[in-house]
Amino acid sequence: PNGVIVTDLAVSMPEVVDKTKYVIKIRDGVRFHDNERARKYPGLAGRQLTGEDVKYMIERQVNEASPKSGRYYRKSQWQTVEKIEVGPDPLTVTITTKRPTAPFIHFLADNNALIVAKELVDEATDLMITHGDNTDPMVGTGPFYLDQYITAQVVKLRRNPDWFAKDDLADQGLPDRPIVDGYDALWPVQDDTATEAAFKSKQVDGTGYVDSRNVYRIAGETGAEVDRAVTSGFINSRFLIADSDRAKSPWKDVMLRKAISLAVDRVRLGQQMFGEGFYVLNPPVGQAITQWALPYDQFITKPGYRYTRAEREEDITEARRLWEAAGGSGAVGSVDAVVSGIPDYIPRVWPQFQKMLSDHLGFEIKGHVDPSGYTELDLCLLQKSCVFGLGFDNGWNDLDDWVYPYYHTGGPKNSFNVSDPKLDAMLDASRAEFEYEKRRQLGYDIQNYLLDEAYLMLMWCSPSQPGTEWPYRRNRRPTPWFGNAFHVANQWLDKTHPSFQGRA
């Protein structure tokens, strides 16, 4: 959450020349997994990762001719690149950006800066090459390799004995990592009785629950520890401001969008989805990202976020005034919202969401739950055809990731199809500002503009869901979102701890 960047594939932090040139030295000995999966691809298993792999990864994501171009929703990060040069040796990469780009080192460290080897991709179609199993191309260089993936059931990862960083922490008493032989990540069942039984019998070492109130009871009964972290995932709704031809959308009028924001009770939604005390309200940058999020005391007093009874009444009254002034339901017409089918608390809360809009605005919004979970919603957002939606999304560590792709004209996650010159200017300025305090203030200005004037994506809340962990699981590190599985390389099971008794 504090956005600290450390080295991994690189020997040291990139050398920055004139704020536009980054010289990266790749570690010698970084090798792709040498397992059965990798051996399906000639020349890949155990191959040294080089600067050409980095070059290929970036150029592939900005290739507009690729049939998959629309799915690289963070390609705006790499569109800042002017050229990439490998040399004078295979492990040195020099990247030159078109203009000073303050978050560029973050782009290099981002969870989405995954190195995909060229051997895994069909050159003609830009599709991953499979040999009968869609998981075949999942080959990397990290501490674990994929052993088995069964959709909505389990992901099994096993220790990579040749991991390049295995002895990096030897001086801290952690040699020959990963310490564990592997781990299984089980898809959580939506039944706390079954989950509780699995945890108490030590079939699992740690877990979360549908009803977070169970956590403290189970911890008290078992002596387990409680892990808790605010997530950087968030429940949100988005409007389509203009269709692909820039024609007027029913949501073009900001008064209608603001009315929705004021009419929906964020506190009640959070309570119904997660329970009292197990959620947080979010400004445009999630509260989990403390380095960039608008301070709590600066957004909790804003209309739509206020929660006392008198303040809620004021917000509802203003919502009705705005709605009627803009033509209300007659102006909006019939809307078929797309509701994410997962996580399951989103479709569960949808009827209450509808009721709030009906009770406060007289707006009878229709909607259907995405039967695939989120594929339909994801596709209509990418195609900029989703008039209104209720779903889940996630941000990452840097300010840019939360605002630029969503709100800049032509941004890859700009599902609203909005083009706002004032917002573009602020977003461009935030990318160009290298001084931290100035950039953070620009981030606050962007967030205030989104909350006070734009109303493009309405942030409802984020889960702050705790889980139970057995004390024998050592060196755990709660994290705000996905992409942190590498931390498991530093964990181990303490068989000498009394709580280990009874574990198979």
N, C-alpha and C positions, 0 to 999 in steps of 0.2 A: 504493500500500500504506500510505502514511502518512495517507491520508484528508484531504488538503488540498483544500478547496473554493474554486473561483474563479468569477467571474461569466461568463455567456455571454449568454443572452437578456436578463438584467437589467443595468441601468445600474450598479448597485452591489449590495453584499450587502444582503439584506432588513433593514429596520429592525424590531427586535424590541421590542415594547411589553408589559411585564408578563408576559413568558414565554408569552403566549397569542395575541398579535396580531402578524402579520407583514405589513409594508407593502412591496410589491414594485413597483419602477419598471421597466417594460419599455423596452428600447431602441427609439428611433424608427428606422425603416429596416429592421427585421427583416421580411423578406418571404418568402412561400412561393415555392418554385421556379417559375420561369417557363419551362417546357419543354413538350414535346409531351404528356407524361404528365399534367402538371398542368392542361393546357388542356382535358382531357376533362371537367373539373368546372367548371361555370359560376361565374365570380366568384372562383375560387381562385388561379389563376396570377398571381404577383406581388403578391398581396394582403398588406397589412400584418398582422402578427400582433398581436393585442390581448389585453387582459385577459379578454375573453369567451372566447378560445380556451383560456386557462389554466383558467378556471372550468368550461368544458365538459369538458375532459380529466379533471379531478378528479371532478366530479359523475357523469360516465359510469361511472367505475370503482367507485363506491360505490352504483350504482343496482341494488338487489336485484331489481328487476323485469326487468332485462335478461336475455335468454336466454343471454347470455355471462357472466353474473355469476360463475359458478364458476371461470372461467378467469382472472379478474383476481387472480392469486395474491399480489399485493402490495397488495391493496385495504385491508389492515389499516393501511397507512401513511395512507391518506386517510380512514379511519373515525375518525381523531382530529379531523377538521375539523368545526367547529360551523357556520360560515357563510363564504361567499365574496362579497365585494362589489367591484364594478368602479366606479371613480370617485375623485375628481371628474372625471377625464379617462379616455379609453379605454385608456391605457397604465399606469394605476395599479390594482393589485389589492391588496386587504386580506383576508387569510385569518385567521380567528379559530379557534383550536383549543378543544376541549372542556375541556382541562386542560393544564398545562405538559407539553410533549413535547420532550425534549432533542434527539432526532435529526431534528426537523422540517425544518431547513434541508438536512440530508442527503437527506430525502425529495424535496425540491424539486430537488436536484442529481443524484438517482439516475438511472442509465441507463434506468430504467423510467418516468421522469417524461416520457414522450414526448408532445409536443403533436400530437394527431391533430385535424385540422381537421374541423369539423362537416360541411362539404360532402362529405367522403369517406364518411360513414356514413349508412346507411338508417335513418331515424328510427323506423320501425315495428319493424324486426327487430334493430336495433343491429349489423347486419353491414356490413362494408365493401362499398362499391359498386364493382363491376367492370364493365368493358366488353369482356369476352371474355378478359381476362388477369388472373389473380389478383394480379399485381404492380402493377396500375393504381393502387391507392390509396397506393403508397409514395411519398408526396410530403412533403417536410419543408422546413427552412429552412437546412440545414447547408452545409458547404463543398463537398460533392459531391452530385450527384443520381444516381438509379438509371438506368442506361442499359439493362441487360439482366440478367436473372436466370434461370439454367437450373439446376433442382434437381440437386444433387450433381455439378455440373460447374463453373459459374463465376458470379461476381457481377462485373458491370462497372459501375464508377462513374466519372462524368465531372465535370470542374471546373464549379462554379457560379460564373460570372463576376460575379454580383450578391450574393455572400455579404456579409452585413452586417459581418462581422469581418475582412474581407480586409486592412485596413490597421492593425489593432490592434497589430501587432508591427513596424511600419515603422521605429520608432526603434531596433529591435534588428537591423536589416538584413534584415528579412523583409517587404517590401512586397508588395501585390497577391497575397495568398494566395488559394487554394492555388497553390503554385509549379508543380506538375506538372499536366498536362492531364487526368489521371485515372489510375486504376489498376484492374487486374483481379485479383480474389482467386479463385484456382483451388482447386477441391475437391481435396485431396491424394489421389493414388492410393496404394494400400497396397502399393507396389512400390518399394523404395529404389533399385533399378537404374534404373528409369525416372526417378525423382525426381533422382537423381545426374546422369543424362545431361542432363535439362532444366536443372539448375543450372549444370553445367560449360559448356554451350553458351549460357548466358545467355538462355535462353528465360524464366527467372524470375530475379528479383533477390534473392530470399530464400526460404528454405523450411525446413521441419522434416522429420524422417525417422521411419519406423516404428521402426527400431533406432537409438537415440540414439548408440550407439557409432560409427556411421558419421560423425558430425559432425566429430570431431576429425581423423579420417583425411582427410576431404574438405577440411577447412580447411587441413590441412598440405600437401596436394597442390596446392591452388589459390591459396593466399595469402588465402583468404576470412576474414572475421571471424566469430566465434561470438557469437550472441545467446542469452542464457539468462535465464529468469525463472521463479520458482516460480509456478504458477498458483493461482487461487482456486477452481478447479474441483476436485471431490473424488469419489472412488469410495466408495459407501456402501451399506449395507443398512438397511432399515426393517422394523419389525414392526407388525402390526395388533393393537393392544391390546384394542380393543372394536369390534364391528360398529356399524352405524348406529343400532341400537336399544340400544346400550350393553350388549349381552349379552356374556358372558364369551368371550374369544378364547383359543386355546391358548397365546398368548404373554402372557396376563395376568400370569403368575407371573414376577417379575423374575429369579428364579434361572435360569430357562430362557434368558432374554435375555442374562444375564451369562455363562452357560456358552458361548453362541455367541461372544460377544466374546473370551473367553479362549481358546477352542479354535482360532480362525482366526489364523494367523501373518501379521501385517500385513507384516513384513519380507519374507517369502517371496513374498507376493502382489505387493508393490512390485517386487521383483527380477524376477519372471516377467513382469510387465506392461511394465516400463520399462527394466530393467537396473540393475545396481549403480551407485548414485550418481546416478540420474536420477529420483528420487522423494523425497517427504518424508512422514513420518507426521503426522497432523493431530489436534489437539484439536477440540472442536466448532466453533471458529472457525479457519479455515485459516491455516497459518503465513504465507501470503503477506500477510495483513493484520496486519502487525506491531504496529499500534496497539492491537489488541484481542485478539489470540490469546493464549491461556494460554502463558506462557514455556515453552520447550522443557524446561528442567530440572525443571519442575513436573509435566509429564505423562508424560515418558519413563520415569519410575520407577513408573508405575501399572501394575497387572496388565493384561495384554493389549497393552501397549506395550513392555514390557521385552523385551530381545532376546538376552541371554546364554543359553547352553545351560541352565544351572542354573535361571535365572529362567523360561525357557520350560517346563521340566519342572514347576516349581511351578505355573505357570498351567494347564497341561494337567491336572495332578492335581486342582486345585481345580475346573476345568471339569467333570470327570467326577463329582466329588462333588456339585456343584450340580445337574447334569443328572439324576443318579439320585435325588437327594433330592426333586426336583420331579416325578418320574414319568417323566422322559425321553421317549423316542420314543412311548411309549404315551399320554402326556399330550398331546403335540403332534399326533399323528395324521399323516395324509398331507398334505403341503404341496407345492403346485405353485408354485414360485417363478417370478416373471417376471424375465427377464434382459435388460437392454438390449442391442440388437443393434449399437449404435454408442456410443462408439468401438469398433473391432474388437477391442481388447485385452481388453475385458470378457467377451465370449463365449469368447474364447480361454482365459481364466483360470478360467472357470466349472467345468470338470472338476476342476481342482486344488482349488478352493473346496469342491466336493462331497466330494472325497477327504479333506480335512482334517477335516470334520465326521464322516465315516464312520469314519476311523481313530481319532479322539480321543474321539468321543461315541457311536459306533455309530448315528449318525443318518443314514439314507439319504434325504437330501432330493432331491426331484425338482424339475425346472424346465424351462422352455422359453424359447428365445431369441425376443424380440419381432421378428417378421418385418418389421415396419415400421421398425425401428431403435429408437425409443423412444415412439412414439405410444400403443401399448397400455399400456406401463408408466406413462406420464404420465396416461392416462385413468383407470387403476385407482387411482392415487394420489389423483387429484382426487375420485374417487367414494368414497374410503376403503374400497375393497374388496380392496386388495392385501395379502394375508396376509404375504408376504415378497418382497423384491426385491433385486436387485443392479444398480446403475446409477450414473449420473453426474449430478451436480448442481453448482450453482455458487452462491457467495455474492457479496456486493458489498463496499463499503468500510466500512460502519458495523456496529457490534456488533448493532444491532437487526435488521438484515437476516439475520443468521446464526441468530438465536435466537427472536425474537418470532413470526414467521409460522409457524414449525415447532412450537413447544412451548406456546404460549399456548392455553388452551381456546378452541376455535372458530377458531383461526388458519387462514388460507387454505392453508397448506402442512402443516397438522397431519394428515397422512395416517394417523397412529397412532390418531387418535380418542381421544387421552388428555386427561384433565382432572385436573390436579395442583394443588391450591390453593397448596402451598408454592412450586412453580415459577411459578405465575401471579403470586404476590406479588413474587417476585424480578424477574420480567420487567416488571411494572408499575413497580417501583421504579427499574429501569434507565432506563425511558422518562422518568421524572420528574426524574432527577438531571442537572443542568446542569454541575456541577463535574466536570471531566475525571477527575481522579485517583479520586474517589469512584465515578464511573460505571465506570471501568475495573475497580475492585475488585469492583463488583457483577457485572461481566462475568466476572471470574475465579470468583466464587462460583457463578454459573450454570453455567459450564463444569465446575467441579469436581463440582457436583451431578449433572450429566448423566453424567459419567464414573464417579462413585462409587456412585450410587444409582439413576438412572433407566434407563439403557441402552435408549433409545428408537430412536435412529438411530446406527448404528455406523459411525464414520468409519474407513475402511481406509487410504487414502493419497491423495496428490495427485501428479500428474506434475510433474517439474522438467525438462522436455525442452528441450534447446538446439536451435538451428538455425544454418544458415550464411547469411551475408549478404555480398554483394559490397561492397567498401569504397566504391565510387562512389555507393552509396545513402547520402546524407548526412542527418544529424540524426534518425536512428532513435531510437525510445524504446520499449524492451521494456516490456510492460504485463502485469499478472497475469491479465487476462481480456478477454472481448469488450466491445464498446461503447466502444472507444477509437480508432476509425478516424479521428476528427477530428484526431488527431495527425499523420496523413499530410499534412495541409494545410501542415505546417511542413517537410516533406521535399522533397528535390530530387535529381536525378541529376547528378552532377558529371562532365561529359563530358571534363574535363581530366585526370581521374585515370587513371593507367596501366591500372587494372583495367577501365576502360570499353571498352578496345579489344576489338573482336569482338562487342560488343552491337549488335543491329540497331536 
